[in-house]
């Protein structure tokens, strides 16, 4: 059974305001390797969608990427804490020039 189908029919699935941009990032992660930047993006999106009542396709794909890269949530967050000790991970990447944690 798919994640979106297993939710109560009385609970309305919400659309995240960053869904479209995040879907593109997740698609990129699914096709790429676990660089420091990609690991930071994976952890950031895992936190964004944790407990979110919707975007179940993104949540499922994030878990698939994490598993394919042989990380658990604990090891991913441990690794990205180390990565974030150096602020360059998000510097001028993709024209963003900063972090997007919302």
PyMOL CGO cylinders between C-alpha atoms (Angstrom):
from pymol import cmd
from pymol.cgo import CYLINDER

trace = [
    CYLINDER, 0.00, 0.00, 0.00, 1.37, 3.44, -0.88, 0.3, 1, 1, 1, 1, 1, 1,
    CYLINDER, 1.37, 3.44, -0.88, 2.03, 5.91, 1.94, 0.3, 1, 1, 1, 1, 1, 1,
    CYLINDER, 2.03, 5.91, 1.94, -0.57, 8.37, 0.70, 0.3, 1, 1, 1, 1, 1, 1,
    CYLINDER, -0.57, 8.37, 0.70, -3.18, 5.65, 0.57, 0.3, 1, 1, 1, 1, 1, 1,
    CYLINDER, -3.18, 5.65, 0.57, -2.44, 4.41, 4.08, 0.3, 1, 1, 1, 1, 1, 1,
    CYLINDER, -2.44, 4.41, 4.08, -3.39, 7.75, 5.64, 0.3, 1, 1, 1, 1, 1, 1,
    CYLINDER, -3.39, 7.75, 5.64, -6.85, 8.20, 7.05, 0.3, 1, 1, 1, 1, 1, 1,
    CYLINDER, -6.85, 8.20, 7.05, -9.36, 9.33, 4.46, 0.3, 1, 1, 1, 1, 1, 1,
    CYLINDER, -9.36, 9.33, 4.46, -10.54, 11.97, 6.94, 0.3, 1, 1, 1, 1, 1, 1,
    CYLINDER, -10.54, 11.97, 6.94, -7.06, 13.51, 7.01, 0.3, 1, 1, 1, 1, 1, 1,
    CYLINDER, -7.06, 13.51, 7.01, -6.52, 15.86, 4.07, 0.3, 1, 1, 1, 1, 1, 1,
    CYLINDER, -6.52, 15.86, 4.07, -3.10, 15.67, 2.46, 0.3, 1, 1, 1, 1, 1, 1,
    CYLINDER, -3.10, 15.67, 2.46, -1.41, 19.07, 2.51, 0.3, 1, 1, 1, 1, 1, 1,
    CYLINDER, -1.41, 19.07, 2.51, 0.72, 20.54, -0.27, 0.3, 1, 1, 1, 1, 1, 1,
    CYLINDER, 0.72, 20.54, -0.27, 4.00, 21.98, 0.94, 0.3, 1, 1, 1, 1, 1, 1,
    CYLINDER, 4.00, 21.98, 0.94, 4.70, 25.50, -0.41, 0.3, 1, 1, 1, 1, 1, 1,
    CYLINDER, 4.70, 25.50, -0.41, 8.22, 24.40, -1.48, 0.3, 1, 1, 1, 1, 1, 1,
    CYLINDER, 8.22, 24.40, -1.48, 7.01, 21.19, -3.14, 0.3, 1, 1, 1, 1, 1, 1,
    CYLINDER, 7.01, 21.19, -3.14, 7.86, 22.07, -6.75, 0.3, 1, 1, 1, 1, 1, 1,
    CYLINDER, 7.86, 22.07, -6.75, 11.42, 23.19, -6.00, 0.3, 1, 1, 1, 1, 1, 1,
    CYLINDER, 11.42, 23.19, -6.00, 11.96, 20.34, -3.55, 0.3, 1, 1, 1, 1, 1, 1,
    CYLINDER, 11.96, 20.34, -3.55, 10.71, 17.75, -6.07, 0.3, 1, 1, 1, 1, 1, 1,
    CYLINDER, 10.71, 17.75, -6.07, 13.44, 18.90, -8.49, 0.3, 1, 1, 1, 1, 1, 1,
    CYLINDER, 13.44, 18.90, -8.49, 16.09, 18.63, -5.76, 0.3, 1, 1, 1, 1, 1, 1,
    CYLINDER, 16.09, 18.63, -5.76, 14.90, 15.14, -4.79, 0.3, 1, 1, 1, 1, 1, 1,
    CYLINDER, 14.90, 15.14, -4.79, 14.98, 14.04, -8.45, 0.3, 1, 1, 1, 1, 1, 1,
    CYLINDER, 14.98, 14.04, -8.45, 18.56, 15.29, -8.65, 0.3, 1, 1, 1, 1, 1, 1,
    CYLINDER, 18.56, 15.29, -8.65, 19.53, 13.49, -5.43, 0.3, 1, 1, 1, 1, 1, 1,
    CYLINDER, 19.53, 13.49, -5.43, 18.03, 10.26, -6.76, 0.3, 1, 1, 1, 1, 1, 1,
    CYLINDER, 18.03, 10.26, -6.76, 20.31, 10.43, -9.80, 0.3, 1, 1, 1, 1, 1, 1,
    CYLINDER, 20.31, 10.43, -9.80, 23.44, 11.65, -8.04, 0.3, 1, 1, 1, 1, 1, 1,
    CYLINDER, 23.44, 11.65, -8.04, 26.07, 10.54, -5.54, 0.3, 1, 1, 1, 1, 1, 1,
    CYLINDER, 26.07, 10.54, -5.54, 26.48, 11.41, -1.83, 0.3, 1, 1, 1, 1, 1, 1,
    CYLINDER, 26.48, 11.41, -1.83, 28.66, 14.53, -2.00, 0.3, 1, 1, 1, 1, 1, 1,
    CYLINDER, 28.66, 14.53, -2.00, 28.82, 16.82, 1.03, 0.3, 1, 1, 1, 1, 1, 1,
    CYLINDER, 28.82, 16.82, 1.03, 26.35, 19.19, -0.64, 0.3, 1, 1, 1, 1, 1, 1,
    CYLINDER, 26.35, 19.19, -0.64, 23.95, 16.38, -1.56, 0.3, 1, 1, 1, 1, 1, 1,
    CYLINDER, 23.95, 16.38, -1.56, 24.10, 14.94, 1.96, 0.3, 1, 1, 1, 1, 1, 1,
    CYLINDER, 24.10, 14.94, 1.96, 23.33, 18.37, 3.39, 0.3, 1, 1, 1, 1, 1, 1,
    CYLINDER, 23.33, 18.37, 3.39, 20.40, 18.74, 1.00, 0.3, 1, 1, 1, 1, 1, 1,
    CYLINDER, 20.40, 18.74, 1.00, 19.09, 15.28, 1.89, 0.3, 1, 1, 1, 1, 1, 1,
    CYLINDER, 19.09, 15.28, 1.89, 19.25, 16.03, 5.62, 0.3, 1, 1, 1, 1, 1, 1,
    CYLINDER, 19.25, 16.03, 5.62, 17.64, 19.46, 5.14, 0.3, 1, 1, 1, 1, 1, 1,
    CYLINDER, 17.64, 19.46, 5.14, 14.73, 17.98, 3.21, 0.3, 1, 1, 1, 1, 1, 1,
    CYLINDER, 14.73, 17.98, 3.21, 14.38, 15.06, 5.62, 0.3, 1, 1, 1, 1, 1, 1,
    CYLINDER, 14.38, 15.06, 5.62, 13.92, 17.60, 8.44, 0.3, 1, 1, 1, 1, 1, 1,
    CYLINDER, 13.92, 17.60, 8.44, 11.54, 19.75, 6.36, 0.3, 1, 1, 1, 1, 1, 1,
    CYLINDER, 11.54, 19.75, 6.36, 9.19, 16.88, 5.57, 0.3, 1, 1, 1, 1, 1, 1,
    CYLINDER, 9.19, 16.88, 5.57, 9.48, 14.97, 8.86, 0.3, 1, 1, 1, 1, 1, 1,
    CYLINDER, 9.48, 14.97, 8.86, 5.93, 14.67, 10.17, 0.3, 1, 1, 1, 1, 1, 1,
    CYLINDER, 5.93, 14.67, 10.17, 4.51, 16.76, 7.32, 0.3, 1, 1, 1, 1, 1, 1,
    CYLINDER, 4.51, 16.76, 7.32, 1.00, 15.54, 6.42, 0.3, 1, 1, 1, 1, 1, 1,
    CYLINDER, 1.00, 15.54, 6.42, 1.57, 15.37, 2.67, 0.3, 1, 1, 1, 1, 1, 1,
    CYLINDER, 1.57, 15.37, 2.67, 4.22, 15.16, -0.04, 0.3, 1, 1, 1, 1, 1, 1,
    CYLINDER, 4.22, 15.16, -0.04, 4.41, 11.43, 0.64, 0.3, 1, 1, 1, 1, 1, 1,
    CYLINDER, 4.41, 11.43, 0.64, 6.15, 10.85, -2.69, 0.3, 1, 1, 1, 1, 1, 1,
    CYLINDER, 6.15, 10.85, -2.69, 8.98, 13.15, -1.62, 0.3, 1, 1, 1, 1, 1, 1,
    CYLINDER, 8.98, 13.15, -1.62, 9.18, 11.54, 1.82, 0.3, 1, 1, 1, 1, 1, 1,
    CYLINDER, 9.18, 11.54, 1.82, 9.38, 8.09, 0.26, 0.3, 1, 1, 1, 1, 1, 1,
    CYLINDER, 9.38, 8.09, 0.26, 12.03, 9.14, -2.26, 0.3, 1, 1, 1, 1, 1, 1,
    CYLINDER, 12.03, 9.14, -2.26, 14.15, 10.79, 0.45, 0.3, 1, 1, 1, 1, 1, 1,
    CYLINDER, 14.15, 10.79, 0.45, 14.15, 7.51, 2.36, 0.3, 1, 1, 1, 1, 1, 1,
    CYLINDER, 14.15, 7.51, 2.36, 15.11, 5.64, -0.82, 0.3, 1, 1, 1, 1, 1, 1,
    CYLINDER, 15.11, 5.64, -0.82, 18.06, 7.99, -1.40, 0.3, 1, 1, 1, 1, 1, 1,
    CYLINDER, 18.06, 7.99, -1.40, 19.20, 7.66, 2.19, 0.3, 1, 1, 1, 1, 1, 1,
    CYLINDER, 19.20, 7.66, 2.19, 19.04, 3.87, 1.97, 0.3, 1, 1, 1, 1, 1, 1,
    CYLINDER, 19.04, 3.87, 1.97, 20.79, 3.76, -1.41, 0.3, 1, 1, 1, 1, 1, 1,
    CYLINDER, 20.79, 3.76, -1.41, 23.61, 5.85, 0.01, 0.3, 1, 1, 1, 1, 1, 1,
    CYLINDER, 23.61, 5.85, 0.01, 23.74, 3.46, 2.99, 0.3, 1, 1, 1, 1, 1, 1,
    CYLINDER, 23.74, 3.46, 2.99, 22.87, 6.00, 5.68, 0.3, 1, 1, 1, 1, 1, 1,
    CYLINDER, 22.87, 6.00, 5.68, 20.46, 5.81, 8.57, 0.3, 1, 1, 1, 1, 1, 1,
    CYLINDER, 20.46, 5.81, 8.57, 18.78, 8.97, 9.78, 0.3, 1, 1, 1, 1, 1, 1,
    CYLINDER, 18.78, 8.97, 9.78, 21.21, 9.00, 12.72, 0.3, 1, 1, 1, 1, 1, 1,
    CYLINDER, 21.21, 9.00, 12.72, 24.35, 8.58, 10.59, 0.3, 1, 1, 1, 1, 1, 1,
    CYLINDER, 24.35, 8.58, 10.59, 23.09, 11.11, 8.03, 0.3, 1, 1, 1, 1, 1, 1,
    CYLINDER, 23.09, 11.11, 8.03, 22.52, 13.79, 10.66, 0.3, 1, 1, 1, 1, 1, 1,
    CYLINDER, 22.52, 13.79, 10.66, 25.85, 13.00, 12.32, 0.3, 1, 1, 1, 1, 1, 1,
    CYLINDER, 25.85, 13.00, 12.32, 27.65, 13.39, 8.99, 0.3, 1, 1, 1, 1, 1, 1,
    CYLINDER, 27.65, 13.39, 8.99, 25.86, 16.61, 8.09, 0.3, 1, 1, 1, 1, 1, 1,
    CYLINDER, 25.86, 16.61, 8.09, 26.60, 18.14, 11.51, 0.3, 1, 1, 1, 1, 1, 1,
    CYLINDER, 26.60, 18.14, 11.51, 30.27, 17.63, 10.62, 0.3, 1, 1, 1, 1, 1, 1,
    CYLINDER, 30.27, 17.63, 10.62, 29.72, 19.06, 7.14, 0.3, 1, 1, 1, 1, 1, 1,
    CYLINDER, 29.72, 19.06, 7.14, 28.06, 22.19, 8.55, 0.3, 1, 1, 1, 1, 1, 1,
    CYLINDER, 28.06, 22.19, 8.55, 31.13, 22.95, 10.65, 0.3, 1, 1, 1, 1, 1, 1,
    CYLINDER, 31.13, 22.95, 10.65, 32.46, 24.41, 7.39, 0.3, 1, 1, 1, 1, 1, 1,
    CYLINDER, 32.46, 24.41, 7.39, 30.07, 27.10, 6.07, 0.3, 1, 1, 1, 1, 1, 1,
    CYLINDER, 30.07, 27.10, 6.07, 31.09, 26.60, 2.44, 0.3, 1, 1, 1, 1, 1, 1,
    CYLINDER, 31.09, 26.60, 2.44, 28.59, 23.79, 1.85, 0.3, 1, 1, 1, 1, 1, 1,
    CYLINDER, 28.59, 23.79, 1.85, 25.88, 26.26, 0.73, 0.3, 1, 1, 1, 1, 1, 1,
    CYLINDER, 25.88, 26.26, 0.73, 28.00, 29.16, -0.44, 0.3, 1, 1, 1, 1, 1, 1,
    CYLINDER, 28.00, 29.16, -0.44, 26.92, 30.27, -3.95, 0.3, 1, 1, 1, 1, 1, 1,
    CYLINDER, 26.92, 30.27, -3.95, 25.45, 26.91, -4.91, 0.3, 1, 1, 1, 1, 1, 1,
    CYLINDER, 25.45, 26.91, -4.91, 22.77, 27.07, -7.56, 0.3, 1, 1, 1, 1, 1, 1,
    CYLINDER, 22.77, 27.07, -7.56, 22.51, 30.82, -7.20, 0.3, 1, 1, 1, 1, 1, 1,
    CYLINDER, 22.51, 30.82, -7.20, 20.93, 30.46, -3.75, 0.3, 1, 1, 1, 1, 1, 1,
    CYLINDER, 20.93, 30.46, -3.75, 23.87, 31.97, -1.90, 0.3, 1, 1, 1, 1, 1, 1,
    CYLINDER, 23.87, 31.97, -1.90, 22.45, 30.87, 1.42, 0.3, 1, 1, 1, 1, 1, 1,
    CYLINDER, 22.45, 30.87, 1.42, 20.48, 28.30, 3.31, 0.3, 1, 1, 1, 1, 1, 1,
    CYLINDER, 20.48, 28.30, 3.31, 16.78, 27.53, 2.96, 0.3, 1, 1, 1, 1, 1, 1,
    CYLINDER, 16.78, 27.53, 2.96, 15.50, 25.85, 6.10, 0.3, 1, 1, 1, 1, 1, 1,
    CYLINDER, 15.50, 25.85, 6.10, 11.81, 26.76, 5.92, 0.3, 1, 1, 1, 1, 1, 1,
]
cmd.load_cgo(trace, "trace")
